[in-house]
Amino acid sequence: MNNILLEVNTERKRQDQKWGGAHHDDQHSTRDFVQLIEDYAGWARVMAGMNSSDKARKRLIQVAALAVASIESIDRQADATLKDLLSLVCLFVDVEEISGWTNNQKELARDYASCVHLNASDSDVAVPVKPGFLPECSITEGLWE
């Protein structure tokens, strides 16, 4: 299994070098990626039907690498959205820092910021204790960015 994952990682690096990496990937929708994955998987099916398992395998490695690229893009977009939500409640965090958080930390930050924002609009929403990994509120920090 580890050799296969190394092959997928090598293919991802090849794709990034050829197409430009995250900047290029983030210009495509999940739907675009799914279409590419279907196309490459279709070629793998054709190759398998022609008893060319080596070529089918190569296409399947490309399919896996495309799936990874799509998931990475989805995660980057979600992190950018969380950054925007946090900034609404004067918590300024770089996307790079957010990307290093665990999924649980991201969920806690999202829940906290959502409750603070709703509470500020006179909604009767209880605000949970601010997670310790979040910065202090800085009203002036985001004004000149």
SULPE-V540485 format. One record per pair of residues at least 6 apart in sequence whose C-alpha atoms are under 6 Angstrom apart, sorted by the first residue. I is the first residue (numbers start at 1). J is the second residue. If there is no record, write none. Layout:
i=I j=J
i=I j=J
This chain:
i=8 j=61
i=8 j=65
i=12 j=65
i=26 j=73
i=37 j=63
i=44 j=56
i=44 j=59
i=47 j=56
i=48 j=56
i=80 j=95
i=86 j=113
i=90 j=137
i=90 j=138
i=90 j=139
i=91 j=137
i=115 j=127
i=116 j=127
i=119 j=125
